[in-house]
């Protein structure tokens, strides 16, 4: 007879706080505008007093508020009293809400990610292990790049080169540079100025955020074969992007990245099996949490596909360092991400293009309570 599994501490309460910080300028990509940094801070408490917490977000305020509403009203009632250590079971229970007709599934999956992230933090603290070690511990440090090159009206190409120099002076080893908002020729000139300013030892990727049709993406790639671009992220419009990205890969030879616009492991599976990508960059906070992200990473490894993580360096670094096919931690300039550069306490060290992960258990960090109080949104 099988013994009944021991019962861990039951979930007693869940708290979710949205913070919003006005940015010094509009950070524009090809198809988006960012004037505020928003995030959700989620805390899960158990009956024995333990607390797991996480910060997720990186999105527009309405999307995060929709996720918070679903989290509080629909997910929390399903989890109260459940064993907090049974993360897979909790995840499957939460995911059932996405089967309801009329639900905003993208917001629901974000809400699931918030709880999933806090539960993993709790388990890491109980095990006294940082999560990247709990998940496999492949590395303790990773190269770090910044998402940059956002459009500035009227700026000459040289202005973007100056930005790259500033990133390098901050200890960051590369940039995921925004393209897709101008013609292929104009964006090639901006990218060329970025490369010229920092030399060949600076990692340079380009990211069109689905801003171009296939032919323009190919045209751009043919204009920059000498720039040693590490990858071409989301080069093509969304409506037929798997076929279009497969064509970009075949015709240009540039590694293609996508996944951050997907919200399921199954969608990422199809990107991989359809030959659309070389690197999958699903965002754990947008795609259901660490639980599905790790499944995708292990599948990707079998297919020879690498993993990235869209922004969110606290979460991304722990996931990427856990697996052998991880690439770069992604951050932003401090002006663009006050969460990571001001709210996070005890984060890892950035120096010489490398991010050394924190060694504290769970996500390895804590949050400045005064910062949260000042920027909390009702």
ROMARMAR-8299 format. One record per atom (N, C-alpha, C, O): x, y, z. Coordinates in steps of 0.001 Angstrom, whole numbers, plus 500000, padded with zeros to 6 digits. Example, Ala and Ser with C-alpha at 12.3 -4.5 7.8 and 13.67 -1.06 7.14 Angstrom:
2
513190494310507800 512300495500507800 513200496700507800 514236496681508465 512850497750507080 513670498940507140 512900500030507870 513409501138508039 
This chain:
378
500853498811500000 500000500000500000 500889501239500000 501870501306500741 500546502212499172 501307503451499133 500920504328500298 499745504456500644 501937504935500902 501661505893501970 501077507167501374 501444507572500272 500180507785502099 499651509073501674 500752510124501811 501420510174502843 500957510971500787 501996512006500864 501763512929502052 500627513243502406 502860513352502652 502747514262503789 502204515601503319 502479516023502196 501437516270504166 500836517550503855 501774518665504292 502187518716505450 502109519555503369 502913520720503707 502050521830504260 500862521642504522 502657522990504433 501939524136504980 500892524608503980 501159524720502784 499704524880504488 498595525289503633 498665526781503332 499095527579504166 498237527141502136 498169528557501758 497070529224502570 495930528761502592 497423530306503231 496497530984504138 496027532328503587 494892532734503835 496897533027502836 496526534347502325 497414534700501140 498548534230501034 496889535525500259 497634536021499103 497426537525499006 496306538022499121 498520538235498795 498483539689498645 499071540056497289 500066539470496862 498463541023496612 498983541474495320 498927542997495266 497867543593495462 500066543620495001 500192545075494964 500732545483493606 501707544907493122 500108546467492995 500659547019491759 501437548284492084 500978549134492847 502618548395491497 503398549629491602 503554550218490210 503608549500489211 503626551548490169 503770552267488912 504707553439489111 504552554222490048 505698553557488208 506696554614488309 506774555339486974 506993554713485937 506594556656486994 506717557441485773 508173557463485319 509072557667486134 508412557255484026 509754557244483459 510112558629482928 509223559428482634 511406558920482803 511815560261482381 511507560595480931 511524561765480548 511222559568480111 510826559813478728 510040558622478224 509922557600478899 509509558774477029 508807557678476379 509846556770475717 510581557198474828 509897555522476158 510814554545475583 510037553762474521 509269552858474847 510245554117473246 509436553590472158 510176552528471354 511343552684470993 509455551445471088 509916550470470117 509162550651468821 508547551692468593 509207549646467975 508563549776466666 507052549878466767 506426550583465976 506457549182467731 504991549123467810 504474549363469231 503340548999469544 505288549967470087 504837550194471461 505431551480472019 506383552047471482 504828551914473119 505265553119473816 505255552827475307 504273552296475825 506336553165476008 506421552905477449 506772554210478165 507881554726478034 505819554723478912 506030555951479690 506095555689481185 506511556556481954 505679554481481605 505683554114483025 506211552692483165 506014551851482288 506876552444484267 507265551085484632 506228550563485612 505999551160486663 505603549448485262 504576548850486103 504998547446486512 505725546770485784 504543547019487668 504849545666488123 503827545237489162 503179546066489801 503695543921489319 502871543338490369 503764542639491373 504625541842491001 503561542935492634 504272542263493723 503275541340494409 502242541785494908 503593540053494427 502681539051494963 503334538353496146 504500537962496090 502574538206497203 503046537494498398 502054536389498754 500844536610498814 502592535206498988 501799534065499430 502219533721500851 503401533510501122 501255533665501752 501515533320503150 500892531976503474 499803531653502999 501594531192504290 501071529894504707 500639529956506163 500939530916506872 499936528927506596 499411528907507966 500507528873509018 500274529240510169 501714528429508627 502800528427509599 503607529725509582 504643529823510238 503135530713508835 503763532032508852 504820532275507797 505380533370507741 505114531295506960 506124531477505915 505563532356504799 504357532378504552 506468533083504127 506063534000503059 506954533794501841 508179533757501957 506334533659500680 507041533696499405 506592534914498643 505407535249498657 507521535592497971 507146536803497253 507899536891495939 508969536308495764 507301537645495015 507917537802493699 507429539095493079 506367539609493430 508220539611492153 507804540776491364 507713540341489911 508666539799489351 506562540585489314 506293540271487912 505664541494487260 505157542377487952 505692541548485965 505028542685485349 505536542999483981 505341542237483034 506205544154483878 506718544641482606 505605544662481566 505645543921480584 504610545520481792 503519545647480846 502740546920481093 503025547667482029 501768547158480256 500922548332480402 499994548161481603 499607547044481947 499641549282482237 498847549240483463 497527548485483303 497201547678484174 496747548704482236 495478547968482144 495654546455482153 494834545737482725 496721545967481520 496961544525481491 497276543999482880 496805542929483265 498070544745483631 498426544295484975 497241544381485927 497062543511486779 496436545421485787 495255545539486639 494261544415486344 493608543903487253 494149544035485069 493273542915484722 493789541618485330 493007540801485817 495100541429485303 495688540234485903 495462540214487414 495128539175487985 495645541360488050 495448541429489503 494009541091489876 493771540388490858 493065541582489109 491647541314489394 491350539818489289 490670539255490146 491856539184488247 491655537743488090 492327536979489220 491769536017489747 493526537410489587 494267536751490668 493459536755491961 493284535718492600 492970537929492335 492266538064493615 490903537389493586 490530536691494529 490163537597492507 488765537170492489 488578535712492063 487641535052492513 489466535205491194 489214533876490652 490244532821491059 489909531644491189 491487533240491258 492518532242491564 492665531999493053 492720530849493490 492729533057493832 492954532895495272 491923531966495912 492317531112496706 490624532081495614 489672531151496239 489954529683495947 489610528817496751 490576529392494805 490910528009494470 492095527480495267 492237526270495445 492958528395495751 494222527973496366 494210527995497889 495011527297498511 493345528758498495 493335528824499959 493141527427500549 492216526702500184 494036527071501469 493999525753502084 494796524698501351 494981523598501871 495280525010500137 496066524030499376 497511523983499883 498016524948500457 498149522859499662 499536522652500072 500448523512499198 500527523300497987 501134524475499801 501968525412499048 503169524742498399 503729525283497446 503576523584498888 504744522912498330 504425522129497060 505334521737496328 503149521902496798 502745521150495610 502520522125494449 501391522388494035 503626522642493950 503536523733492985 502914523278491677 502106524002491096 503273522104491207 502679521610489956 501175521433490109 500410521773489206 500757520909491237 499328520722491476 498615522069491548 497529522232490993 499231523035492237 498641524376492308 498545524993490921 497548525633490588 499587524798490110 499593525387488763 498454524808487924 497734525544487248 498299523498487972 497236522874487187 495857523336487660 494949523531486852 495710523507488960 494440524019489486 494174525426488977 493060525733488553 495184526279489017 495019527660488545 494684527698487063 493844528490486636 495330526857486284 495178526933484833 493758526580484383 493360526937483274 493003525896485212 491635525536484825 490782526762484549 489824526672483781 491094527898485144 490253529082484914 490362529561483467 489458530238482976 491456529221482777 491635529699481403 490693528997480427 490596529404479270 490005527960480868 489073527252480003 487713527939479946 486854527534479164 487506528958480748 486206529635480784 486038530549479576 486951531290479211 484876530486478972 484562531340477826 484461532795478295 483864533093479329 485061533688477505 484970535111477813 486060535638478711 486149536847478927 486900534754479245 487981535201480118 489118535797479294 489424535311478205 489732536834479808 490948537381479199 492089536414479532 492685536495480607 492387535503478607 493348534441478903 494753534992479126 495483534491479981 495138536015478367 496479536573478548 496634537133479962 497662536920480605 495619537845480443 495662538365481810 495647537235482828 496323537311483853 494878536188482550 494801535057483479 496146534351483602 496560533985484702 496831534157482468 498131533488482513 499144534349483261 500002533816483965 499058535672483122 499930536551483926 499642536384485415 500564536341486230 498370536290485763 498001536115487171 498547534793487711 499059534736488829 498436533743486918 498986532441487316 500487532559487564 501008532003488530 501181533289486682 502625533456486832 502986534134488138 503989533791488762 502171535097488556 502459535800489814 502436534839491004 503346534840491833 501394534025491075 501289533055492174 502395532009492068 503045531679493060 502600531497490871 503640530481490654 504999531000491108 505756530275491754 505312532244490776 506605532830491154 506749532928492662 507815532640493204 505685533333493343 505741533451494805 505854532078495461 506558531932496460 505177531080494921 505273529726495475 506689529172495334 507195528524496251 507327529422494196 508708528954494028 509642529667495007 510555529048495553 509420530954495228 510249531674496202 510098531046497585 511081530866498305 508880530720497943 508615530081499235 509338528745499339 509954528448500363 509267527941498289 509924526633498328 511441526786498413 512103526045499140 511991527749497666 513430527983497737 513873528391499121 514919527949499596 513091529228499771 513430529660501133 513329528499502114 514157528373503016 512333527663501943 512198526510502836 513334525518502634 513762524857503580 513823525416501401 514947524523501107 516299525196501354 517342524548501271 516278526489501655 517496527290501840 518405527201500612 519620527039500725 517783527312499441 518513527239498176 518048528354497246 516856528654497172 518988528962496541 518593529850495457 517911529001494390 518228527823494228 516985529598493672 516181528798492756 516990528222491605 516708527114491149 517985528949491128 518747528385490007 519482527110490418 519694526220489594 519868527020491686 520496525783492162 519453524693492416 519698523517492147 518305525086492927 517229524126493152 516781523493491842 516393522325491812 516836524275490747 516393523799489440 517485523104488632 517212522617487535 518693523046489136 519738522355488401 521105522981488516 522112522282488402 521171524294488740 522429524957489060 523502524860488005 524650524549488322 523154525123486737 524166525012485697 525241526085485817 526411525805485558 524875527312486205 525836528419486272 525488529326487441 524349529355487906 526484530063487908 526271531065488955 526406532490488426 526142533449489151 526814532631487173 526964533944486547 526663533815485066 526891532764484466 526150534889484479 525776534896483063 526142536233482438 526206537239483144 526384536270481133 526531537560480466 525239538372480608 524147537804480656 525367539682480673 524191540540480814 524169541581479710 525181542215479408 522979541747479105 522772542758478085 521608543645478500 520838543297479395 521487544781477849 520390545701478133 519493545830476925 519971545823475791 518201545947477151 517264546284476085 517377547791475862 517124548575476776 517751548190474671 517987549609474418 517739549969472972 517117549218472219 518246551153472593 518037551627471236 516618552054470960 516206552117469802 515845552355472021 514479552815471794 514509554148471043 515444554936471181 513482554376470261 513480555509469335 513364556856470049 512585557021470988 514156557804469578 514105559186470042 513861560060468821 514655560045467881 512771560819468825 512418561623467661 513552562568467277 514063563317468109 513927562518466023 514923563435465501 516361563113465832 517261563850465430 516603562034466554 517974561716466960 518770561170465777 518269560307465056 519994561648465557 520833561090464505 521347559716464918 521312559388466104 521814558915463992 522323557585464346 523384557616465439 523438556719466279 524228558645465430 525311558722466414 524801558773467847 525498558353468771 523593559283468038 523006559362469382 522859557961469982 523055557773471183 522522557003469161 522346555636469647 523697554993469955 523797554127470825 524727555421469240 526067554967469585 526479555448470961 527107554707471717 526133556681471294 526441557217472621 525736556405473705 526291556182474781 524515555969473417 523788555129474379 524532553818474624 524612553360475764 525072553212473576 525802551956473731 527041552156474601 527363551310475435 527727553266474405 528905553569475223 528511553685476690 529219553195477570 527383554332476952 526927554479478334 526613553118478951 526966552864480103 525956552248478199 525666550907478714 526949550161479056 527039549507480095 527938550263478174 529212549590478419 529875550126479677 530465549363480441 529782551436479898 530371552042481095 529655551594482368 530242551628483450 528396551177482250 527649550655483395 528000549197483706 527472548616484654 528888548614482909 529291547230483130 528475546222482357 528642545017482547 527590546689481484 526715545810480709 527431545390479429 528113546196478797 527273544134479058 528088543567477991 527483543585476614 528113543111475668 526274544118476457 525665544123475142 524324544814475161 523883545323476192 523673544828473997 522380545495473876 521487544736472923 521929544247471883 520217544644473295 519158544190472385 518536545462471824 517739546129472484 518918545782470597 518716547096469994 517410547115469192 517159546213468393 516585548137469404 515285548216468770 515377548644467310 516017549639466969 514713547858466458 514543548187465052 513085547884464704 512296547511465573 512739548044463442 511392547698463008 510431548861462940 509305548707462465 510857550034463411 509976551193463410 510229552156462280 509445553081462069 511311551960461543 511663552815460410 511872551939459180 511577550744459209 512370552516458123 512703551720456948 513893550825457268 514613551060458239 514093549807456453 515249548930456636 516545549724456577 517468549466457349 516621550689455664 517842551484455504 518110552358456720 519242552433457199 517064553021457223 517255553917458371 517609553143459630 518460553574460408 516962552003459836 517296551213461021 518666550557460889 519350550348461890 519067550235459682 520422549709459479 521456550769459836 522491550445460418 521190552048459491 522126553119459830 522231553293461347 523325553521461864 521129553191462052 521149553288463514 521946552125464110 522765552319465009 521700550926463603 522393549746464116 523889549823463827 524708549438464662 524237550313462658 525653550447462293 526353551431463224 527496551203463620 525676552523463576 526263553502464497 526460552890465882 527447553177466559 525514552043466301 525650551372467596 526879550473467613 527655550493468568 527054549685466557 528211548789466502 529514549586466444 530473549237467133 529569550626465652 530792551416465498 531227552028466827 532423552154467089 530263552408467669 530590553115468907 531250552221469949 532020552711470776 530962550912469927 531434550046471014 532319548891470564 532866548177471403 532469548696469274 533373547655468805 532748546275468780 531597546093469175 533514545309468315 533009543967468063 532875543105469315 532214542067469273 533485543511470427 533387542679471628 532108542959472422 531888542346473467 531281543857471951 530003544196472576 528925543369471895 528794543407470672 528143542614472681 527079541788472123 525996542707471556 525485543576472263 525653542517470299 524618543351469688 523574542459469023 523870541712468091 522357542559469524 521201541877468956 520254542942468415 520355544107468800 519346542565467540 518313543498467095 516945542886467351 516768541669467299 515973543764467631 514633543335468026 513610544226467330 513512545417467624 512844543638466398 511850544404465645 510464544371466273 509561545062465801 510276543582467332 508962543500467983 507827543284466990 506768543902467101 508055542406466022 507044542075465006 506679543281464137 505555543373463642 507613544192463953 507304545455463302 507349545454461790 506842546393461175 507940544433461151 508152544459459706 507453543302459002 507264542243459599 507068543487457742 506720542334456912 507981541539456582 509101542032456725 507776540314456144 508910539422455900 509969540047454993 511158539982455302 509558540643453892 510524541120452921 511380542256453469 512565542353453151 510778543122454299 511560544207454892 512565543662455897 513693544149455978 512159542653456664 513082542036457609 514276541431456872 515417541566457314 514015540781455774 515099540195454982 515985541294454390 517210541173454369 515354542359453914 516111543485453364 517055544074454418 518218544358454132 516537544255455642 517374544779456722 518574543866456961 519709544335457048 518321542565457066 519402541626457358 520486541674456290 521669541528456596 520091541876455052 521068541919453965 521883543213453955 522917543296453293 521409544225454697 522145545482454797 523208545459455897 524085546323455928 523133544465456807 524014544489457986 524787543178458179 524978542767459324 525235542511457127 525889541209457338 527225541318458044 527714540329458591 527827542501458045 529151542694458633 529109543148460087 530161543394460677 527918543265460682 527814543841462029 527860542796463138 527748543149464312 528022541524462797 528149540464463797 526974540499464779 527171540505465994 525756540522464242 524566540541465083 524333539158465690 524356538141464996 524109539152467000 523935537877467713 522606537221467363 522533536001467209 521546538037467235 520262537477466831 519341538562466304 519586539756466481 518275538116465651 517227538964465090 515930538524465769 515420537433465515 515412539385466629 514267539004467462 512958539497466859 512847540641466419 511980538612466852 510635538907466346 510686539809465106 510179540930465140 511287539333464024 511491540188462860 510230540527462075 510205541527461358 509170539702462198 508046539811461260 506701539999461964 506525539628463125 505762540585461225 504401540772461736 503831539467462292 504244538376461898 502884539598463204 502421538480464009 501587537454463246 501588536280463615 500870537864462186 499797537015461687 500281535723461013 499528534751460941 501502535701460530 502042534479459916 503506534329460315 504352533959459501 503786534620461572 505193534804461947 505996533513461947 507202533563461708 505390532363462201 506193531129462185 506781530874460801 507975530606460670 505951530956459778 506440530740458421 507414531839458006 508430531571457365 507094533075458377 507956534192457999 509313534114458685 510339534373458057 509328533756459979 510606533655460690 511441532496460167 512665532600460086 510799531406459818 511538530295459216 512209530737457923 513332530328457628 511515531577457148 512097532089455906 513257533034456184 514274532988455492 513112533898457199 514202534813457560 515434534021457977 516549534352457573 515247532992458768 516374532137459183 517075531549457966 518300531595457862 516288530995457044 516850530280455909 517552531235454944 518612530907454409 516976532400454721 517476533289453679 518555534251454146 519297534786453322 518661534484455453 519638535468455940 520765534854456751 521846535437456836 520540533694457349 521557533091458202 521624533682459593 522425533232460413 520795534689459883 520788535266461227 519968534376462166 518885533928461791 520464534110463380 519644533404464360 518394534220464693 518468535435464877 517265533552464768 515990534209465029 515497533854466429 515590532710466874 514974534866467104 514454534713468467 512976535076468489 512561536062467880 512191534278469190 510793534618469463 510311533770470630 511000532854471077 509130534087471109 508538533371472232 507904534295473243 506973533898473944 508395535537473336 507886536432474370 506431536819474137 505753537237475075 505941536690472920 504546537009472635 503621535814472862 502403535937472731 504190534671473199 503387533462473440 503040533353474926 503732533901475784 501957532635475207 501533532494476607 501392531044477034 500924530768478139 501789530114476175 501721528703476539 502986527973476124 503692528385475203 503251526894476818 504365526023476431 504103525393475068 505031525161474293 502845525121474786 502511524478473514 502835525395472326 503297524921471288 502599526684472472 502925527624471392 504431527682471164 504890527762470025 505188527641472238 506647527621472099 507120526316471490 508060526304470695 506480525224471855 506786523931471217 506644524039469708 507486523538468962 505572524695469256 505327524797467819 506345525702467131 506731525438465993 506787526768467807 507864527587467252 509113526742467017 509800526891466006 509390525856467966 510583525013467879 510424523964466786 511294523821465926 509326523239466819 509167522125465879 508911522605464450 509168521863463502 508411523825464278 508204524379462937 509471525014462361 509452525540461249 510568524966463114 511824525506462620 511827527016462501 512522527573461652 511049527688463350 510925529145463252 511986529888464039 512239531061463764 512619529238465017 513505529958465929 514787529184466223 514849527958466122 515798529952466590 517045529395467126 517105529547468635 517753528760469325 516422530571469144 516394530867470577 514965531187470964 514290531948470270 514491530612472069 513141530880472581 513250531821473774 513987531548474722 512514532935473725 512627533915474807 511302534153475512 510972535291475849 510535533082475738 509283533261476464 509560533908477815 510520533565478506 508702534843478170 508788535579479432 507979534804480467 506774534614480296 508630534359481535 507926533566482547 506763534329483161 505758533725483538 506884535651483268 505815536447483859 504630536624482922 503524536922483373 504846536443481631 503769536525480651 503267535152480244 502211535040479620 504008534103480588 503705532776480078 503390531742481133 503558530547480888 502934532170482313 502475531206483299 503431530889484422 503098530113485318 504632531483484392 505543531295485513 506722530389485196 506906529947484062 507508530127486223 508682529279486081 508312527833485762 509066527132485086 507169527390486239 506780525989486043 506732525615484563 507376524636484185 506006526336483701 506063525993482272 507359526422481596 507789525775480641 507999527505482068 509236527971481433 510291526867481464 510972526636480465 510430526198482578 511441525151482693 511129523964481780 512043523337481245 509865523659481603 509498522591480679 509908522962479253 510434522134478509 509659524211478889 510040524683477555 511554524619477383 512048524193476340 512286525043478409 513755525068478318 514321523676478088 515244523507477290 513787522689478768 514305521328478604 513918520750477235 514705520036476614 512716521060476776 512337520658475424 513242521328474393 513710520682473455 513485522626474572 514323523371473633 515716522766473554 516280522652472466 516271522381474685 517610521788474686 517664520538473817 518637520319473095 516627519729473887 516592518495473099 516620518811471606 517180518052470815 516016519933471228 515962520332469823 517128521234469419 517156521733468295 518082521447470310 519222522293469989 518893523770469941 519579524537469266 517846524180470654 517411525577470701 517834526178472039 517672525552473087 518367527375471998 518776528058473225 517598528799473857 516538528951473250 517812529253475086 516778529994475809 517273531393476148 518431531594476515 516363532354476015 516560533699476535 515373533994477444 514510533138477635 515326535187477999 514176535590478810 513960537065478607 514867537872478809 512753537419478205 512423538816477924 512468539635479212 511571539532480049 513520540454479370 513599541362480507 513538540666481854 513957539517481995 513005541382482850 512797540884484207 514008540112484730 513941538893484889 515107540805484997 516357540109485328 516324539291486614 517064538314486724 515498539652487587 515438538862488823 514988537442488506 515620536472488925 513896537329487768 513360536024487423 514175535377486306 514526534200486383 514472536157485271 515181535610484125 516540535022484469 516922533979483938 517268535688485354 518612535212485679 518573533854486368 519390532983486066 517636533665487288 517552532388487996 517174531252487050 517701530145487162 516265531524486126 515859530498485173 516992530166484203 517304528996483986 517595531179483632 518640530953482632 519867530276483223 520517529475482552 520190530592484479 521352529981485111 521096528532485517 522033527798485832 519835528123485510 519502526756485912 519739525745484803 519895524554485072 519768526212483548 519757525280482418 521010525457481558 521603526535481558 521421524417480825 522651524517480032 522504525312478746 523509525689478145 521272525577478307 521056526281477054 520608527724477258 520001528316476366 520904528294478427 520593529695478690 521569530627477992 522705530246477710 521127531855477711 521978532826477020 522313534005477932 523254533924478722 521556535097477834 521915536343478510 520813536807479456 519625536692479154 521225537329480598 520311538096481440 520002539399480712 520896540020480137 518731539816480735 518344541071480095 517903542077481150 517082541766482012 518452543279481075 518054544370481944 517730545573481068 517609545445479850 517592546734481686 517446548001480988 518400549005481620 518990548744482668 518540550137480979 519191551276481612 518435551608482901 517217551440482946 519115552070483939 518418552396485194 517240553347485022 516274553265485781 517294554248484043 516166555152483812 514927554398483346 513802554827483603 515131553281482664 514006552528482092 513448551490483061 512283551110482937 514245551020484021 513765549998484947 514118550339486393 515067549788486951 513347551255487002 513591551584488415 513272550436489361 513723550449490507 512506549440488914 512241548279489763 513553547550490061 513910547362491224 514261547144489022 515488546376489212 516599547215489818 517376546716490632 516685548465489438 517814549287489846 517561550071491132 518499550631491699 516295550124491612 516013550887492830 515206550110493863 515481550218495058 514220549331493434 513370548629494403 514001547339494904 513836546974496068 514720546653494032 515299545360494394 516473545555495341 517353546379495094 516478544797496417 517575544824497387 518283543470497367 517642542420497312 519612543515497413 520392542281497452 520554541606496115 520834540409496052 520381542363495031 520517541756493713 521977541378493460 522869541731494231 522197540652492364 523542540246492016 524394541408491526 523932542543491419 525655541092491229 526625542111490839 526751542188489330 526825541162488654 526775543411488799 526997543659487370 528384544248487202 528681545307487754 529235543573486446 530588544077486198 531174543365484994 531031542152484840 531832544134484147 532557543568482994 531670542687482111 532106541660481590 530433543111481960 529520542397481084 528928541133481658 528313540353480931 529100540912482958 528644539675483595 527756540004484789 528031540935485545 526689539228484946 525818539321486114 526063538095486986 525811536964486570 526558538331488204 526761537260489172 525527537173490054 525166538139490727 524886536026490047 523604535891490733 523743536006492251 524785535662492808 522692536489492919 522702536483494384 522667535055494906 522231534137494211 523129534880496128 523201533531496706 522120533272497750 522004532152498246 521332534280498089 520267534095499068 519213533141498513 519110532987497296 518430532499499376 517456531505498897 516298532129498119 516069533337498164 515579531264497405 514463531731496589 514970532558495420 515982532224494804 514268533630495120 514733534535494065 515985535284494472 516627535917493634 516341535223495743 517617535775496190 517607537244496507 518658537820496787 516426537881496470 516362539324496675 515204539660497613 514362538816497921 515185540910498054 514046541447498785 513661542781498151 514339543268497247 512565543363498636 512032544574498028 512009545717499043 511681545512500212 512357546902498594 512371548089499440 510928548470499801 510168548881498925 510543548339501073 509142548610501439 508751550075501256 507600550368500931 509685550991501459 509362552406501250 509084552700499786 508187553480499466 509856552074498889 509629552240497459 508237551732497087 507529552378496315 507842550590497626 506545550029497311 505435550943497834 504475551213497113 505545551413499051 504521552293499594 504375553566498762 503265554053498545 505489554090498307 505456555356497564 504826555199496191 504189556123495684 505007554009495579 504564553841494194 503379552904494038 502994552583492913 502792552458495146 501645551545495056 500451552238494404 500203553427494608 499718551448493608 498546551951492898 497335551197493414 497351549967493473 496293551911493787 495060551259494253 494286550734493064 493216550149493233 
